[in-house]
């Protein structure tokens, strides 16, 4: 017989993923990605999915294609991904991401 914990575990897994070109062009993304744009004021990529992004309900793995690192956040229900050079300057680069529902 399934317990409440077992029922919760059935919802875990990759919710959204894809590869994004530096210019915010999505490639090989899941169908639930509604749009991606680069926000020049905030220096981040905004990824709009079918469900609002909440920091405590998802974890995101970011793999940049360049010599930079990625940081996740959220803005108006959208997942944001900011990329930075080793010296801390923001940058735009190709990256891959996987968003897991907790």
C-alpha distances in whole Angstrom, upper triangle without the diagonal:
4,7,10,11,9,11,14,14,14,17,19,22,26,27,30,33,36,40,42,46,48,50,46,46,42,42,38,36,33,34,33,36,38,41,42,46,47,48,52,52,49,49,46,44,42,39,38,34,32,31,33,32,31,32,29,26,28,29,32,34,37,39,43,45,48,49,47,44,42,40,38,38,38,41,40,36,37,37,40,41,44,46,48,51,51,54,52,53,51,51,50,48,46,42,39,36,32,30,26,24,23
4,7,8,6,7,10,11,11,14,16,19,22,23,27,29,33,36,39,43,45,46,43,42,39,38,35,33,30,31,29,32,35,37,39,42,44,45,48,48,45,45,42,40,38,35,34,31,29,27,29,29,28,28,25,23,24,26,28,30,34,36,40,42,45,46,44,41,38,37,34,34,34,37,36,33,34,33,36,37,40,42,45,47,47,50,48,49,47,47,46,45,42,39,35,32,28,26,23,20,19
4,5,5,6,9,10,11,14,15,19,22,23,27,29,33,37,39,43,44,46,42,42,39,39,36,34,31,31,30,32,35,37,38,41,43,44,47,47,44,44,41,39,37,34,33,30,29,26,28,27,26,26,23,21,23,24,27,29,33,36,39,42,44,45,43,40,37,35,33,33,33,35,35,31,33,32,35,36,39,41,43,46,46,49,46,48,46,46,45,44,42,38,35,32,28,26,22,20,17
4,5,5,6,9,10,12,14,17,21,21,25,28,31,35,37,41,42,44,40,40,37,37,35,32,29,30,27,30,32,35,36,39,40,41,44,44,41,41,38,36,34,32,31,27,26,23,25,24,23,23,20,18,20,22,25,27,31,34,37,40,43,43,41,38,35,33,30,30,29,32,31,28,29,29,32,33,36,39,41,44,44,47,44,46,43,44,43,42,40,37,33,30,26,24,20,17,15
4,5,5,6,9,11,11,15,19,19,23,26,29,33,35,38,40,42,38,39,35,35,33,30,27,29,26,29,31,34,34,37,39,39,42,42,39,39,36,35,33,30,30,27,25,23,24,23,21,21,18,16,18,19,23,25,28,31,35,37,40,40,38,35,32,30,28,28,28,31,31,27,28,27,30,31,34,36,38,41,41,44,41,43,41,41,41,40,38,34,31,27,24,21,18,15,13
4,5,5,7,9,11,14,17,19,22,25,28,32,34,38,40,41,38,38,34,34,31,29,26,27,25,28,31,33,34,37,39,40,43,43,40,40,36,35,33,30,30,26,25,23,25,24,23,23,20,17,19,20,23,25,28,31,34,37,40,40,38,35,33,31,29,29,29,32,32,28,29,28,31,32,35,36,39,42,42,44,42,44,42,42,41,39,37,34,30,27,23,21,17,15,13
4,5,5,7,10,13,17,17,21,24,27,31,33,37,39,40,36,36,33,33,30,27,24,25,23,26,28,31,32,35,37,38,41,42,38,39,35,33,31,29,27,24,22,20,22,22,21,22,19,16,18,20,22,25,28,31,34,37,40,41,38,35,32,31,28,28,28,30,30,26,27,26,29,31,34,36,39,42,42,45,42,44,41,41,40,39,37,33,30,26,23,20,17,14,13
4,5,6,7,11,15,15,19,21,25,28,31,34,36,37,34,34,31,31,28,26,23,24,21,24,26,29,30,33,34,35,38,38,35,35,32,30,28,26,25,22,20,18,19,19,18,18,15,13,14,16,19,22,25,28,31,34,37,38,35,32,29,27,24,24,24,27,26,23,24,23,26,27,31,33,35,38,39,41,39,40,38,38,37,36,34,30,27,24,20,17,14,11,9
4,5,5,9,13,14,17,20,23,27,29,33,35,36,33,33,29,29,27,24,21,23,21,23,26,28,29,32,34,35,38,38,35,35,31,30,28,25,25,22,21,19,20,19,18,18,16,13,14,15,18,20,23,26,29,32,35,36,33,30,28,26,24,24,24,27,27,24,24,23,26,27,30,31,34,37,37,40,37,39,37,37,36,34,32,28,25,22,18,16,12,10,9
4,6,8,12,13,16,19,22,26,28,32,34,36,32,32,28,28,25,23,19,21,19,22,25,27,28,32,33,35,38,39,36,35,32,30,28,25,24,21,19,18,20,19,19,20,18,15,15,16,19,20,24,26,30,32,35,36,34,31,29,27,25,25,25,28,28,24,24,23,26,27,30,32,35,38,38,41,39,40,37,37,36,34,32,28,25,22,18,16,13,11,10
4,7,10,9,13,16,20,23,26,29,31,32,29,29,25,25,23,20,17,18,16,19,21,24,25,28,30,31,35,35,32,32,29,26,24,21,20,17,16,14,16,16,16,17,15,11,12,14,16,18,21,24,27,30,33,34,32,29,26,25,22,22,22,24,24,20,20,19,23,24,27,29,32,35,36,39,36,37,35,34,33,32,29,26,23,19,16,13,10,7,8
4,7,8,12,14,18,21,24,27,29,31,27,27,24,24,21,19,16,18,16,18,21,23,24,27,28,30,33,34,30,30,27,25,23,20,20,17,17,15,16,15,15,15,13,10,10,11,13,15,18,21,24,27,30,31,29,26,23,22,19,20,20,23,24,20,20,18,21,22,25,27,29,32,33,36,33,34,32,32,30,29,27,23,20,17,13,11,7,5,6
4,6,9,11,15,18,20,24,26,28,25,24,21,21,18,16,13,16,14,16,19,21,22,25,26,28,31,32,29,28,25,23,21,18,18,15,16,15,17,15,16,16,15,12,10,10,11,13,16,18,21,24,27,28,26,23,21,20,18,19,20,23,23,20,19,17,20,20,23,24,27,30,31,34,32,33,30,29,28,26,24,20,17,14,10,8,5,6,8
4,6,7,11,14,17,20,23,24,21,21,17,17,14,12,10,13,12,13,16,18,18,21,23,25,28,29,26,26,22,19,18,15,16,13,14,13,15,13,15,15,15,12,9,9,9,10,13,15,18,21,24,26,24,21,18,18,16,17,18,21,22,18,17,14,17,17,20,22,25,27,28,31,29,30,27,26,24,23,20,17,13,10,7,6,4,6,9
4,7,11,14,16,20,22,23,20,19,16,16,14,11,8,10,8,10,13,15,16,19,21,23,26,27,25,24,20,18,16,13,13,9,10,10,12,11,13,14,14,11,9,10,10,12,14,17,19,22,25,27,24,22,19,18,15,16,16,18,19,15,14,12,15,16,20,21,25,28,29,32,29,30,27,26,24,23,20,17,14,11,8,6,5,6,10
4,7,11,12,16,19,19,16,16,12,13,11,7,6,8,7,7,11,12,13,16,18,20,23,25,22,22,18,15,14,10,10,8,10,10,12,11,13,14,16,13,10,11,9,11,12,14,17,19,22,24,22,20,17,17,14,15,15,17,18,14,12,11,13,14,17,19,22,25,27,30,27,27,24,23,21,19,17,14,11,8,6,5,7,9,13
4,7,10,13,16,17,14,14,10,10,8,6,6,9,9,8,12,12,12,15,17,20,22,24,22,21,17,14,14,10,12,10,13,14,15,13,16,16,18,16,12,12,9,9,10,11,13,15,19,21,19,17,15,16,14,16,16,18,19,17,14,12,13,13,16,17,20,23,25,28,26,25,22,21,18,17,14,11,7,5,4,6,9,11,15
4,7,10,13,14,12,11,7,6,5,4,6,10,11,9,12,12,11,14,16,19,21,24,22,20,16,13,13,11,12,12,15,16,17,16,19,19,21,19,16,15,11,11,10,11,12,13,16,19,18,17,15,16,15,17,17,19,21,18,15,13,14,13,16,16,19,22,24,27,25,24,21,19,16,14,11,9,6,6,7,9,12,15,18
4,7,10,12,10,9,6,5,6,6,10,13,14,11,14,13,11,13,14,18,20,23,21,18,15,12,14,12,14,14,17,19,20,18,21,21,23,22,18,17,13,12,10,9,10,10,13,16,16,15,14,16,15,18,19,20,22,20,17,14,14,12,15,14,18,19,22,24,23,22,19,16,13,11,7,6,4,7,9,12,15,18,21
4,7,8,6,6,5,6,8,8,12,14,14,11,13,11,8,10,11,14,16,19,18,15,12,9,11,10,13,14,17,19,19,18,21,21,24,22,19,18,14,13,11,10,9,10,13,16,15,15,13,15,14,17,17,18,20,19,15,13,13,11,13,12,16,18,20,23,21,20,16,14,10,8,6,5,6,8,11,13,17,20,23
4,5,5,5,6,7,11,11,15,17,18,14,16,13,10,11,11,14,15,19,18,15,13,10,13,13,16,17,21,22,23,21,24,24,27,26,23,21,17,16,13,12,10,9,11,15,14,15,14,17,17,19,20,20,22,22,18,16,15,13,13,12,15,17,20,22,21,19,16,12,9,7,4,7,9,12,15,17,21,24,27
4,5,7,9,11,14,15,18,20,20,17,18,14,11,10,9,12,12,16,15,12,11,9,12,13,17,19,22,24,23,22,24,24,27,27,23,22,18,17,14,13,10,9,10,13,12,14,13,15,16,18,19,20,22,22,18,16,14,12,12,10,13,14,17,19,18,15,12,9,5,4,4,7,11,13,17,19,22,25,28
4,6,9,11,15,15,18,19,20,16,16,13,10,8,7,11,11,15,15,12,11,9,12,13,16,18,22,23,23,22,25,25,28,28,25,24,20,20,16,16,13,13,14,17,16,17,16,18,18,19,19,19,21,21,18,17,15,13,13,13,15,17,21,22,20,17,14,11,8,8,8,11,13,15,19,20,24,26,29
4,6,9,13,12,15,16,16,12,13,9,6,5,6,10,11,15,14,12,10,7,9,9,12,15,18,20,19,18,21,22,25,24,21,21,17,17,15,15,13,14,15,18,16,17,15,16,16,17,16,16,18,18,14,13,12,11,12,12,16,18,21,23,21,19,15,12,9,9,8,10,11,13,16,17,21,23,26
4,7,10,10,13,14,15,12,12,9,7,8,10,13,15,18,18,16,14,10,12,11,13,15,18,20,21,20,23,24,27,26,23,22,19,19,16,16,14,14,16,20,19,19,17,19,18,19,19,19,21,20,16,16,15,14,15,16,19,21,24,26,24,22,18,16,12,11,9,11,12,13,16,18,21,24,27
4,7,6,10,11,12,9,10,8,7,9,12,15,17,20,19,17,15,11,12,10,12,13,15,18,19,18,21,22,25,23,20,20,17,16,14,15,14,14,17,20,19,19,17,18,17,19,18,19,20,19,15,14,14,14,16,16,20,22,25,27,25,23,20,17,14,12,10,10,10,11,13,15,18,21,24
4,6,9,11,13,11,13,11,11,13,15,19,21,24,23,21,18,14,15,13,15,15,17,20,21,20,24,24,27,25,21,21,18,17,15,14,14,14,17,21,20,20,18,20,19,21,21,22,23,22,18,17,17,16,18,18,21,23,26,28,27,26,22,19,16,14,10,10,9,11,13,15,19,21,25
4,7,9,12,10,13,13,13,16,18,21,24,27,25,23,20,17,17,14,15,15,17,19,21,20,23,24,26,24,20,20,17,16,15,15,15,15,19,22,22,21,19,21,20,22,22,23,24,22,19,17,18,17,20,20,23,25,28,30,29,28,25,22,19,16,13,12,10,11,12,14,17,19,23
4,6,8,7,10,10,10,14,16,19,22,25,23,21,18,14,14,11,12,11,13,15,17,16,20,21,23,20,17,17,14,14,14,14,15,16,19,23,21,20,18,19,17,19,19,20,21,19,16,14,16,15,18,19,23,25,27,30,28,27,24,22,18,16,13,12,9,9,10,11,14,16,20
4,5,6,9,11,12,16,19,21,25,27,25,24,20,17,15,12,12,10,11,13,16,15,18,20,21,19,16,16,14,15,15,17,18,19,23,26,24,23,20,21,18,20,19,20,21,18,15,14,17,17,20,21,25,27,30,32,30,30,26,24,22,20,17,15,12,11,10,11,13,14,18
4,5,8,10,12,16,19,22,25,27,26,25,21,18,16,12,11,9,9,12,15,16,19,21,23,20,18,19,17,18,19,20,21,22,26,29,27,26,23,23,21,21,20,21,20,18,16,16,18,19,22,24,28,30,33,35,33,32,28,27,23,22,19,18,15,14,13,13,15,16,20
4,6,9,12,15,18,20,24,26,24,23,20,16,14,10,9,6,5,8,11,12,16,18,20,17,15,17,15,17,18,20,21,23,26,29,27,25,22,21,18,19,17,18,17,14,13,13,16,17,21,23,26,29,32,34,31,31,27,26,23,22,20,18,16,14,13,12,13,13,17
4,6,8,11,15,17,20,22,20,20,16,13,11,7,6,5,7,9,11,12,15,17,20,17,15,16,14,16,16,18,19,20,23,26,24,22,19,19,16,16,15,16,15,13,10,11,13,14,18,19,23,26,29,31,28,27,24,22,20,19,17,15,13,12,12,11,14,15,18
4,7,11,14,16,19,21,20,20,17,13,11,8,5,5,7,10,11,13,16,19,21,19,17,19,17,19,19,21,21,23,25,28,26,24,21,21,18,18,15,15,14,13,10,12,14,16,19,21,25,28,31,32,30,28,25,23,20,20,18,17,16,15,15,14,17,17,21
4,7,10,13,16,18,17,17,14,10,8,6,5,7,10,12,13,13,17,19,22,20,18,19,17,19,17,19,19,20,23,25,23,22,19,19,17,16,14,14,14,13,10,11,12,13,16,18,22,25,28,30,27,25,21,20,17,17,16,15,15,14,15,15,18,19,22
4,7,10,13,15,14,13,10,7,6,5,6,9,12,14,14,14,17,18,21,20,18,18,16,17,15,16,16,17,19,22,20,19,16,16,14,14,13,13,14,13,10,10,10,10,13,15,18,21,24,26,23,22,18,16,13,14,13,12,13,12,14,14,18,19,23
4,6,9,12,11,11,8,6,5,7,9,12,15,17,16,15,19,19,23,22,20,20,18,19,16,18,16,18,19,21,19,19,16,16,15,15,13,12,14,14,11,11,10,11,12,14,17,20,23,24,21,19,16,14,12,13,13,13,15,15,17,17,21,22,25
4,6,9,9,7,6,4,6,9,12,15,18,19,18,17,19,20,23,23,21,21,18,18,16,17,15,17,17,19,16,16,14,14,14,14,13,12,14,15,12,12,9,9,9,11,14,17,20,21,18,16,12,11,9,11,12,13,15,15,18,18,22,24,26
4,6,6,6,5,6,7,10,12,16,19,20,18,17,19,19,23,23,21,21,19,20,18,19,17,19,19,21,18,17,15,14,14,13,12,11,13,14,12,12,9,10,10,12,14,17,21,21,18,15,12,12,11,14,15,16,18,17,20,20,23,24,27
4,6,5,7,9,10,14,16,20,23,24,21,20,22,22,26,26,24,24,21,22,19,21,18,20,19,20,17,18,16,16,16,15,15,14,16,18,15,15,12,12,11,12,14,16,20,19,16,13,10,10,10,13,16,17,20,20,23,23,26,28,30
4,6,8,11,12,15,17,21,24,24,21,20,21,21,25,26,25,24,22,23,21,23,21,23,22,22,19,19,17,16,16,15,14,12,15,17,15,16,13,13,12,14,15,17,20,19,16,14,11,13,13,17,19,20,22,22,24,24,27,28,30
4,6,9,10,13,16,19,22,22,19,17,18,18,21,23,21,21,19,20,18,20,18,21,20,20,17,16,14,13,12,11,11,10,13,15,13,13,9,10,8,11,12,16,18,18,14,12,10,11,12,15,18,18,20,19,22,21,24,25,27
4,7,10,13,16,19,23,23,20,18,20,19,22,24,21,20,18,18,16,17,15,17,16,17,14,13,12,11,12,12,13,12,15,17,14,13,9,9,6,8,9,12,15,15,12,10,6,8,8,12,14,15,17,17,20,20,23,25,27
4,6,10,13,16,19,19,17,15,17,16,20,20,18,17,15,15,13,15,13,16,15,16,13,12,10,9,9,9,10,10,13,14,11,10,6,5,4,7,10,13,16,17,14,12,8,9,8,11,12,12,14,14,16,16,20,21,23
4,6,10,13,16,17,15,14,16,16,19,19,17,16,13,14,12,14,12,15,15,17,14,13,10,10,10,10,10,10,13,13,9,8,5,5,6,9,12,15,18,20,17,15,11,11,9,10,11,10,12,11,14,14,18,20,22
4,6,10,13,14,12,11,13,14,18,17,15,16,13,15,13,16,15,18,19,21,18,16,13,12,10,9,8,8,10,10,6,6,5,7,9,12,15,19,22,23,20,18,15,14,13,14,14,13,14,12,14,13,17,18,20
4,6,10,11,10,9,12,14,17,16,13,14,12,14,13,15,15,18,20,22,19,17,14,13,11,10,9,10,11,9,6,5,6,8,11,14,17,21,24,25,22,21,17,17,15,15,14,13,12,10,12,11,14,15,18
4,7,8,8,8,12,14,17,15,14,15,14,16,16,19,19,21,23,25,23,21,17,16,13,13,10,10,10,8,5,7,9,11,15,17,21,24,27,29,26,25,21,20,18,19,17,16,15,13,14,12,15,15,18
4,5,7,8,11,14,16,14,12,14,13,16,16,19,20,22,25,27,24,22,19,18,15,14,12,12,12,9,7,8,11,13,17,20,23,27,29,31,28,27,24,23,21,21,19,17,15,13,12,10,13,13,16
4,7,9,12,16,17,14,14,16,16,19,20,22,24,26,28,31,28,26,22,21,18,17,14,15,13,10,10,11,15,17,21,23,27,30,33,35,32,31,27,27,24,24,23,21,19,16,15,13,14,13,16
4,6,9,12,14,11,11,14,15,18,19,22,24,27,29,31,28,25,22,20,16,15,12,13,12,8,9,10,14,17,20,23,27,30,32,34,31,30,27,27,25,25,24,21,19,16,15,12,13,11,14
4,6,10,12,10,10,13,14,17,19,22,23,26,28,30,27,24,20,18,14,12,9,10,8,4,6,8,12,15,18,21,25,28,30,32,28,28,25,25,24,24,23,21,20,17,16,12,13,12,14
4,7,9,8,7,10,11,14,15,19,20,24,25,27,24,21,17,14,11,9,7,8,9,5,5,6,9,12,15,18,22,25,27,29,25,25,22,23,22,22,21,19,17,14,13,10,11,10,12
4,6,5,7,9,11,15,16,20,22,25,27,28,24,21,17,15,11,9,7,9,10,7,8,8,11,13,16,19,22,26,27,29,25,26,23,24,24,24,24,21,19,16,15,11,11,10,11
4,6,6,7,9,13,15,18,20,24,25,25,22,19,15,12,9,7,7,10,12,10,10,9,10,12,15,18,20,23,24,26,23,24,21,23,23,23,23,20,19,15,14,11,11,10,10
4,6,8,11,14,17,21,23,27,28,28,25,21,18,15,12,11,11,14,15,12,13,12,14,16,18,21,23,26,27,29,26,27,25,26,26,26,26,23,21,17,16,12,11,9,8
4,7,10,14,17,20,23,26,28,29,26,22,19,16,13,12,12,15,15,12,13,12,14,16,19,22,24,28,29,31,28,29,26,27,26,26,25,22,20,16,14,10,9,6,5
4,7,10,13,16,19,22,24,25,22,19,16,14,10,11,11,14,15,12,12,10,12,13,17,19,22,25,26,28,25,26,24,24,23,23,22,18,16,12,10,7,5,5,5
4,7,10,13,16,20,22,22,19,16,13,11,9,10,12,15,17,14,13,10,12,12,15,17,19,22,23,25,23,24,22,22,21,21,20,16,14,10,8,6,5,7,7
4,6,10,13,16,18,19,16,13,10,9,7,9,11,15,17,15,13,9,10,9,12,14,16,19,20,23,20,21,19,19,18,17,16,12,10,7,6,4,6,9,10
4,7,10,13,15,16,14,11,9,9,9,12,14,18,20,18,16,12,12,10,12,13,15,17,18,21,19,20,18,18,17,16,14,10,8,5,5,7,8,12,13
4,6,10,12,13,11,8,6,8,8,12,14,17,20,18,15,12,11,8,10,9,12,14,15,18,17,17,15,14,13,12,11,7,6,5,7,9,11,15,16
4,7,9,10,9,8,7,10,11,15,18,20,23,22,19,15,14,11,12,10,12,13,15,18,17,17,15,14,13,10,9,6,5,6,9,12,14,18,20
4,5,7,6,6,7,10,12,16,18,21,24,23,19,16,14,10,10,8,10,11,12,16,15,15,13,11,10,7,6,4,6,9,12,15,18,21,23
4,7,8,9,10,14,16,19,22,24,27,26,22,19,17,14,13,10,12,12,14,17,17,16,14,12,10,7,5,5,8,11,14,17,20,24,26
4,6,8,10,14,17,20,23,24,28,27,24,21,18,14,13,10,10,9,11,14,14,13,12,10,9,6,7,8,11,14,17,20,23,26,28
4,7,10,14,17,20,23,25,29,28,25,22,19,15,13,10,9,7,7,11,12,12,12,10,11,9,11,11,14,16,19,22,24,28,29
4,7,10,14,17,20,22,25,25,22,19,16,12,10,6,5,4,6,9,9,9,9,8,9,8,10,10,13,14,17,19,22,25,26
4,7,10,14,17,19,23,22,20,16,14,10,8,6,5,7,7,11,9,11,10,9,11,10,11,10,12,12,15,16,19,22,23
4,7,10,13,16,19,19,16,12,10,6,6,4,6,9,11,13,11,12,10,10,10,10,11,9,10,10,12,13,16,19,20
4,7,10,13,17,16,14,11,8,6,5,6,8,12,13,14,12,13,11,12,13,13,14,12,12,11,13,13,15,17,18
4,7,10,14,13,11,7,6,5,6,9,11,15,16,18,15,16,13,14,14,15,15,12,12,10,11,10,13,14,15
4,7,10,10,8,6,5,6,8,11,14,17,19,20,17,17,15,16,16,17,18,15,15,13,14,12,14,15,16
4,7,6,5,5,5,8,10,14,17,20,22,23,20,20,17,18,18,19,19,17,17,14,15,13,15,15,16
4,5,5,7,7,10,12,16,18,22,24,25,21,20,17,19,18,20,21,19,19,17,18,16,18,18,19
4,6,9,10,13,15,19,22,26,28,28,25,24,21,22,21,23,23,22,22,19,20,17,19,18,20
4,7,9,13,16,19,22,26,28,29,26,25,22,23,22,23,23,21,20,17,17,14,16,15,17
4,6,10,13,16,19,23,25,27,23,23,19,20,18,19,19,17,17,14,14,12,15,14,17
4,7,10,13,17,20,22,24,21,20,17,17,16,17,16,14,13,11,11,9,12,13,15
4,7,10,13,17,19,20,17,17,13,14,13,14,14,13,13,11,13,11,14,16,18
4,7,10,14,16,18,15,14,11,11,10,11,11,10,10,9,12,11,15,17,18
4,7,10,13,14,11,10,7,8,8,10,12,10,12,12,15,15,18,20,22
4,7,10,12,9,9,6,6,6,7,10,9,12,12,15,16,19,22,24
4,7,8,5,5,4,5,8,9,12,12,15,15,18,20,22,25,26
4,5,5,5,6,6,9,10,13,13,16,18,21,22,25,28,29
4,5,7,9,10,13,13,16,16,18,19,22,24,26,29,30
4,6,9,11,14,15,18,19,21,22,25,26,29,31,32
4,6,9,13,14,17,17,20,20,23,24,27,29,29
4,6,10,13,16,17,20,21,24,25,27,30,31
4,7,10,13,14,17,18,21,22,25,27,29
4,6,10,11,15,16,20,21,25,27,29
4,7,9,13,14,18,20,23,26,28
4,6,10,13,16,18,22,25,27
4,7,10,14,17,20,23,26
4,7,10,13,16,20,22
4,7,10,13,17,19
4,7,10,13,16
4,6,10,13
4,7,10
4,6
4
